[in-house]
Amino acid sequence: MTGVPASAAGGGSVASSRTAPVRKVSLWNIANILTMVRLLLVPCFVLLMLAEGGHDPAWRSLAWAAFTIAMITDLFDGELARRHGLITDFGKLADPIADKAIMGAALVCLSALGDLAWWVTVVILVRELGITLMRFWVIRHGVIPASRGGKLKTLAQGVAVGMYVLALTGPLASLRWWVMGLAVVLTVGTGLDYVRQAVVLRRAGRAVERDLARDGQ
C-alpha cells in the first residue's frame, strides 16, 4: 500500500491509454502494394498469354512467369498484413478480388485456347465465386476460417494451372492432367465442406438471435 490515490497512481496511465490515438495504417503499405501488383499483373498475363495466337512457347513462358509472380505475392501479402498489423479495408476487398482475377483469367485463357476443357474452368470459377458470396451470406454470424484442405486446394490449382500455362508436352503433359484432376477434386470437396460449415454457422447464429429476441420480450 503506497497511500497514493488510484487517480494519481494509475489513473493517468489509464486515461492516457483511453485517449491515445488509434494507430492508422497507411494504404500504401507493403501488403497492399503486393495486392496491387497482383491486380496489375492480370492484364499483363492475359496479353502475354494470347500473344502470337496464344501458342508460342516463348510468350507462354513469360505468361507463366507473370502468373507465378502473382501467386507468390498471394502467399505473402495476407501474412504480412496480419503479422505487422497492416490490415486495411482496401486489403480486405482487393485481396480476394486479386486472387480470383488472376486464377480466373488463367483458366478462361486456357479454355479459350483449347488447352483446358471448359467444364473444368466452370467448376472452379463457380466454386470460388459461390464460396465468396456464401462467406458474405453468413458473415454476421461468424467467419468461416480457411481450412487446411482449402490451402491445399489453392496450391494444387496454382501448380496445375501453371503447368498448363507452360504448354508442356510428353510425360509432363500427362502429369499436369493428373494434377488438375486433383485440383478439381479438392475444389469440389472443400467447397462442399464450406457449405456445410456455413449452414451450421447460420443455424447457430439464427438460434442465438431467436433466444435473444425471446429474452427481450
C-alpha positions in Angstrom: 0.0 0.0 0.0 1.5 3.3 -1.0 -1.2 5.5 0.2 -1.3 7.2 -3.2 -4.9 7.6 -4.6 -5.6 5.4 -7.6 -6.4 8.6 -9.6 -2.9 9.7 -9.1 -1.0 6.4 -9.3 -2.8 4.6 -12.1 -5.4 7.0 -13.3 -3.0 8.9 -15.6 -1.9 5.7 -17.4 -5.5 4.5 -17.8 -6.6 7.9 -19.1 -3.7 8.2 -21.5 -4.4 4.7 -22.8 -8.0 5.6 -23.4 -7.2 8.9 -25.1 -4.2 7.5 -27.1 -4.9 7.9 -30.8 -5.6 4.7 -32.7 -2.8 3.7 -35.0 -3.7 4.5 -38.6 -2.5 2.0 -41.2 -1.3 3.7 -44.4 -3.0 2.5 -47.6 0.5 2.4 -49.2 1.9 -0.5 -47.1 3.8 -3.5 -48.4 0.8 -5.8 -48.1 -1.5 -3.6 -50.2 1.3 -2.9 -52.7 1.8 -6.6 -53.3 -2.0 -6.9 -53.8 -1.9 -4.0 -56.3 1.0 -5.7 -58.1 -1.1 -8.8 -58.4 -4.0 -6.9 -59.8 -1.8 -5.1 -62.4 -0.3 -8.5 -63.4 -3.7 -9.8 -64.5 -3.9 -7.7 -67.8 -0.2 -8.3 -68.4 -0.7 -12.0 -68.0 -3.6 -12.0 -70.5 -1.7 -10.1 -73.1 1.3 -12.4 -72.8 -0.9 -15.5 -72.8 -2.7 -14.5 -76.0 0.3 -13.1 -77.8 1.1 -14.6 -81.2 -2.1 -16.6 -81.2 -1.6 -18.0 -77.7 0.6 -21.0 -78.6 4.1 -19.5 -78.8 6.3 -21.2 -76.3 8.3 -18.1 -75.5 5.3 -15.9 -74.8 3.7 -18.7 -72.8 6.9 -18.9 -70.7 6.6 -15.1 -70.0 2.9 -15.6 -69.1 3.9 -18.4 -66.7 6.4 -16.0 -65.1 3.7 -13.4 -64.6 1.3 -16.0 -63.2 4.0 -17.4 -60.8 4.9 -13.9 -59.5 1.2 -13.2 -58.9 0.7 -16.5 -57.0 3.8 -15.8 -54.9 2.5 -12.3 -53.9 -0.7 -14.1 -52.8 1.4 -16.1 -50.3 2.9 -13.1 -48.7 0.5 -10.1 -48.7 -2.0 -11.6 -46.3 0.6 -13.0 -44.0 2.5 -9.6 -43.9 -0.8 -7.8 -43.2 -1.7 -10.0 -40.2 1.8 -10.2 -38.8 2.6 -6.5 -38.9 -0.9 -5.1 -38.3 -1.3 -3.8 -41.9 -4.9 -4.9 -42.4 -7.0 -2.2 -44.2 -10.4 -2.1 -45.7 -8.8 -1.9 -49.1 -6.8 -5.0 -48.5 -9.9 -6.9 -47.3 -11.7 -6.1 -50.5 -8.8 -6.2 -53.0 -7.0 -9.3 -51.9 -9.8 -11.8 -52.7 -10.6 -9.9 -55.9 -6.9 -10.2 -57.0 -6.8 -13.9 -56.1 -9.9 -14.7 -58.2 -8.9 -12.4 -61.0 -5.5 -14.0 -61.8 -6.8 -17.6 -61.4 -10.0 -16.8 -63.4 -8.0 -15.1 -66.2 -5.7 -18.0 -66.5 -8.5 -20.6 -66.6 -10.5 -18.6 -69.2 -7.5 -18.1 -71.4 -6.6 -21.8 -71.3 -10.1 -22.8 -72.2 -10.4 -20.2 -74.9 -7.2 -21.5 -76.4 -8.5 -25.1 -76.3 -5.9 -26.3 -73.8 -8.3 -26.9 -70.9 -11.9 -28.2 -71.0 -14.4 -25.5 -70.3 -16.2 -27.7 -67.7 -13.0 -27.5 -65.5 -13.0 -23.7 -65.7 -16.7 -23.5 -65.0 -16.5 -25.9 -62.0 -13.6 -24.0 -60.4 -14.9 -20.5 -61.0 -18.4 -21.3 -59.9 -17.0 -22.8 -56.7 -14.7 -19.8 -56.0 -17.4 -17.3 -56.6 -20.0 -19.3 -54.7 -17.9 -19.7 -51.6 -17.0 -16.0 -51.7 -20.7 -15.0 -51.8 -21.5 -17.6 -49.1 -19.0 -16.0 -46.8 -20.8 -12.7 -47.1 -24.1 -14.5 -46.5 -23.0 -15.8 -43.1 -20.6 -13.0 -42.1 -22.9 -11.5 -39.5 -23.0 -14.9 -37.7 -19.3 -15.5 -37.8 -16.3 -16.1 -40.1 -15.5 -19.4 -41.8 -11.7 -19.8 -41.5 -9.6 -21.1 -44.3 -9.1 -24.8 -43.8 -6.0 -26.9 -44.5 -7.9 -28.5 -47.4 -8.6 -25.1 -48.8 -5.0 -24.1 -48.7 -4.0 -27.4 -50.4 -6.7 -26.7 -53.0 -5.1 -23.3 -53.7 -1.7 -24.9 -54.1 -3.0 -27.7 -56.4 -4.8 -25.1 -58.5 -1.7 -22.9 -58.8 0.6 -25.8 -59.7 -1.9 -27.3 -62.2 -2.7 -24.0 -64.0 1.0 -23.1 -64.1 1.8 -26.5 -65.8 -1.0 -25.8 -68.4 0.3 -22.3 -69.0 3.7 -23.6 -69.8 2.2 -25.8 -72.6 4.1 -28.8 -71.5 4.5 -31.8 -73.8 5.3 -35.5 -73.4 5.1 -37.2 -70.0 4.7 -33.8 -68.2 1.6 -33.2 -70.2 0.0 -36.3 -68.7 1.2 -35.3 -65.3 -0.4 -31.9 -65.5 -3.7 -33.7 -66.2 -3.5 -35.7 -63.0 -2.5 -32.6 -61.0 -5.5 -30.7 -62.5 -7.7 -33.7 -61.6 -6.5 -33.5 -58.0 -7.2 -29.7 -58.0 -10.8 -30.2 -59.2 -11.4 -32.9 -56.6 -10.1 -30.7 -53.9 -12.1 -27.7 -55.3 -15.4 -29.6 -55.1 -14.6 -31.4 -51.8 -13.6 -28.3 -49.9 -16.5 -26.3 -51.5 -19.0 -28.8 -50.1 -17.3 -28.7 -46.7 -17.5 -24.9 -46.6 -21.2 -25.1 -47.5 -21.7 -27.5 -44.5 -19.9 -25.1 -42.2 -21.9 -22.2 -43.5 -25.2 -23.9 -42.9 -24.2 -25.0 -39.3 -22.9 -21.5 -38.6 -26.0 -19.8 -39.9 -28.3 -22.1 -37.9 -26.4 -21.5 -34.7 -26.5 -17.7 -35.3 -30.2 -17.8 -36.0 -30.8 -19.8 -32.8 -28.9 -17.2 -30.8 -30.9 -14.4 -32.4 -34.2 -16.2 -31.5 -33.0 -16.7 -27.9 -32.1 -13.0 -27.6 -35.4 -11.9 -29.1 -37.3 -14.2 -26.7 -35.3 -12.9 -23.7 -36.1 -9.3 -24.7 -39.8 -9.8 -24.8 
